[in-house]
């Protein structure tokens, strides 16, 4: 069994055929997936998708791209949703200095608020970082000094320095289809250095379809191709890679239940 630790089932490219997307994932051996919150205003749709399928969980958060129009400076708006049994993580949050769709100050404030929420809720924080290694490391180190939290760098495309710093802080690293691209040799070299017990796999669907589907709409079923590349990099069998990354997922996402396990019931006020 593999887990797609990061996808966007509520995005139009996938939502229009959500039943088919989830069915194809199951048929490909994907036991579960996490659909990711990108704006609090859109969270009801994210949660509805997670509630619709027994093997889908979700996160709550505001993407750095949206941090200016939906500024989160306090953990309270995030914590308001964490009691729901389907909410297993905070984010995605972080810093994106490549596109800078939001100015850097609101990105930074939102990032810190999300970490505070993750710390308070004892849920992992899902970190998006692009062209912002130095500031990402600085924030993570500073916030870890305020109190421990767990999390992962999703869709890792950073430097060896970012990987080393993240691992030193106890974070995990999630690998997307970018690792399968021909021009990603430097990234693959970094991934080789990451211990197997700290790796997860994801699609970031509908984006970043791995080879041999590059250029097409990505979906959770395609995580098998990224996993195959990752198994080769780590010199393990696909079965060993699946067992390791699935185990890593459930150790990090402690609120998520393995398929077949009994989920906690939701308590209504």
C-alpha positions in Angstrom: 0.0 0.0 0.0 1.1 3.5 -0.8 -0.2 6.8 0.6 -0.5 10.0 -1.5 0.3 12.4 1.3 -0.5 15.5 -0.6 -3.1 16.1 -3.3 -5.9 18.6 -4.1 -9.1 16.6 -4.7 -11.2 19.7 -4.4 -9.5 21.4 -7.4 -11.7 21.5 -10.5 -9.5 19.2 -12.5 -10.1 16.4 -10.1 -13.4 17.3 -8.4 -15.3 16.8 -11.6 -14.4 13.0 -11.5 -13.7 12.5 -7.8 -15.3 9.1 -7.8 -13.2 7.9 -10.7 -10.0 9.5 -9.3 -10.4 7.7 -6.0 -11.4 4.4 -7.7 -8.3 4.5 -9.9 -6.1 5.3 -6.9 -7.5 2.2 -5.0 -6.9 0.1 -8.1 -3.3 1.2 -8.2 -2.7 0.3 -4.6 -3.1 3.7 -3.1 -4.6 3.0 0.3 -5.3 6.6 1.3 -4.6 10.2 0.5 -4.7 13.6 2.1 -6.4 16.4 0.3 -4.9 19.7 1.2 -6.3 23.0 2.4 -5.1 26.1 0.5 -7.6 28.8 1.7 -9.8 28.9 4.7 -12.6 30.2 2.5 -12.4 27.0 0.5 -12.0 24.6 3.4 -15.7 23.5 3.4 -15.1 22.0 0.0 -11.9 20.3 1.1 -13.6 18.8 4.2 -16.6 17.7 2.1 -14.2 15.8 -0.2 -12.6 14.1 2.8 -16.0 13.2 4.3 -17.1 11.7 1.0 -14.5 9.0 1.0 -13.4 6.7 3.8 -9.8 6.7 2.7 -9.4 10.4 2.3 -8.3 12.8 5.0 -7.6 16.6 4.8 -5.6 19.5 6.2 -6.7 23.0 7.0 -4.6 26.0 6.0 -3.8 29.0 3.8 -1.2 28.6 1.0 1.5 31.3 0.9 0.1 32.4 -2.4 -3.1 33.4 -0.6 -1.6 34.8 2.6 -2.1 38.4 1.6 -5.8 38.1 0.7 -6.5 35.7 3.6 -4.0 36.8 6.2 -3.7 34.4 9.2 -1.9 36.0 12.1 -3.4 33.9 14.9 -3.8 30.1 15.2 -7.4 30.4 16.3 -9.0 30.3 12.8 -7.1 27.1 12.1 -7.7 25.5 15.5 -11.4 26.0 15.0 -11.4 23.0 12.6 -9.0 20.5 14.1 -11.5 18.7 16.3 -13.0 17.1 13.2 -11.8 13.5 12.8 -10.9 14.0 9.1 -8.6 16.9 9.8 -5.1 15.4 10.3 -2.7 18.3 9.5 -2.2 22.0 9.4 -1.3 23.7 6.1 -0.1 23.9 3.5 1.8 27.0 4.6 5.3 28.4 4.1 7.2 30.7 1.9 7.2 31.1 -1.9 9.7 33.6 -3.2 9.6 32.3 -6.7 6.1 33.6 -7.6 5.6 35.9 -4.7 1.9 36.1 -5.3 1.7 37.5 -1.8 4.3 39.9 -0.3 6.9 38.3 2.0 5.7 39.8 5.3 2.2 38.3 5.2 3.7 35.0 4.1 6.0 35.0 7.1 3.2 36.0 9.6 0.9 33.2 8.2 3.7 30.7 8.3 4.4 31.3 12.0 0.6 31.2 12.9 0.3 27.9 11.2 3.2 26.5 13.1 1.7 27.8 16.3 -1.6 26.0 15.4 0.3 22.8 14.6 2.1 22.9 17.9 -1.1 23.6 19.9 -3.1 20.9 18.1 -0.2 18.4 18.1 -0.7 17.9 14.3 2.0 18.0 11.6 2.5 21.2 9.7 2.8 20.8 5.9 5.4 23.2 4.6 5.6 24.7 1.1 8.9 26.3 0.3 10.3 27.6 -3.0 13.4 29.7 -3.5 13.2 30.6 0.2 15.6 28.1 1.9 17.3 30.6 4.2 14.1 32.2 5.6 12.4 28.8 5.8 15.2 27.3 7.8 15.3 30.5 10.0 11.6 30.3 10.8 11.6 26.6 11.5 14.6 26.8 13.8 13.2 29.8 15.6 9.7 28.3 16.1 11.2 24.9 17.2 12.9 26.9 19.9 9.5 28.0 21.2 8.2 24.5 21.5 8.4 21.2 19.6 6.2 20.5 16.6 6.1 17.9 13.8 5.8 18.3 10.1 7.2 17.8 6.7 8.6 19.7 3.7 6.2 18.8 1.0 7.1 18.5 -2.7 10.7 18.8 -1.8 12.8 20.7 -4.4 15.3 22.4 -2.1 19.0 22.2 -1.5 21.0 19.8 0.6 21.2 22.5 3.2 17.4 22.7 3.5 17.2 18.9 3.7 19.8 18.6 6.4 18.3 21.5 8.4 14.8 20.0 8.2 16.0 16.5 9.2 18.0 18.0 12.1 14.7 19.5 13.3 13.0 16.2 13.2 10.9 17.0 10.1 10.2 14.6 7.2 10.6 15.1 3.5 7.9 14.3 0.9 8.8 13.6 -2.7 6.7 14.4 -5.7 6.7 13.6 -9.4 9.4 16.2 -10.0 11.9 13.6 -8.9 11.1 11.6 -12.0 11.9 14.5 -14.4 15.0 14.1 -16.6 16.5 17.4 -15.4 16.1 16.7 -11.7 19.4 15.0 -11.2 20.5 17.4 -8.4 17.2 16.8 -6.6 17.7 13.1 -6.8 21.2 13.4 -5.3 19.7 15.2 -2.3 16.9 12.6 -2.0 19.5 9.8 -1.9 20.9 11.3 1.3 17.5 11.4 3.1 17.1 8.4 5.5 14.4 6.0 4.3 12.5 6.4 7.6 12.0 10.1 7.0 10.6 9.9 3.4 7.0 10.2 2.2 5.5 10.2 -1.3 2.9 12.5 -2.9 1.5 13.7 -6.2 0.5 17.3 -5.5 -2.2 16.4 -8.0 -3.5 17.9 -10.2 -0.1 19.3 -10.8 3.4 17.8 -11.5 2.4 14.5 -13.1 5.4 12.2 -13.0 7.0 10.5 -16.0 5.5 8.8 -18.0 2.4 11.1 -17.5 4.3 14.4 -17.5 2.2 17.2 -19.0 -1.1 15.5 -18.2 -3.4 16.1 -15.3 -1.9 14.4 -12.3 -3.9 12.2 -10.0 -3.2 10.1 -6.9 -2.9 6.8 -8.9 0.2 8.2 -10.4 2.1 8.2 -7.1 3.2 4.7 -8.0 5.7 6.1 -10.6 7.3 8.5 -8.1 7.5 5.6 -5.6 9.3 3.5 -8.2 11.8 6.2 -8.8 12.3 6.6 -5.1 12.8 2.9 -4.6 15.6 2.9 -7.2 17.3 5.9 -5.5 17.2 4.2 -2.1 18.2 0.8 -3.5 15.2 -1.0 -2.1 12.3 -3.0 -3.6 9.0 -1.3 -4.5 7.4 -3.3 -1.7 10.0 -2.1 0.8 9.6 1.5 -0.3 5.8 1.2 0.1 6.0 -0.3 3.5 8.5 2.3 4.7 6.8 5.4 3.4 3.4 4.2 4.6 4.7 3.5 8.0 6.4 6.9 8.0 3.1 8.5 7.1 1.1 7.0 9.9 3.8 7.8 12.4 3.7 11.5 11.3 0.0 11.8 10.7 -0.9 10.3 14.0 -4.6 11.2 13.8 -5.0 9.3 10.5 -6.2 5.7 10.7 -5.0 2.9 8.6 -7.7 1.6 6.1 -9.9 -0.8 8.0 -9.2 0.7 11.4 -12.1 2.3 13.2 -12.1 6.1 13.0 -13.2 8.1 16.0 -16.7 9.4 15.8 -17.3 13.1 15.4 -18.9 14.7 18.5 -21.4 17.4 17.8 -21.9 20.2 20.3 
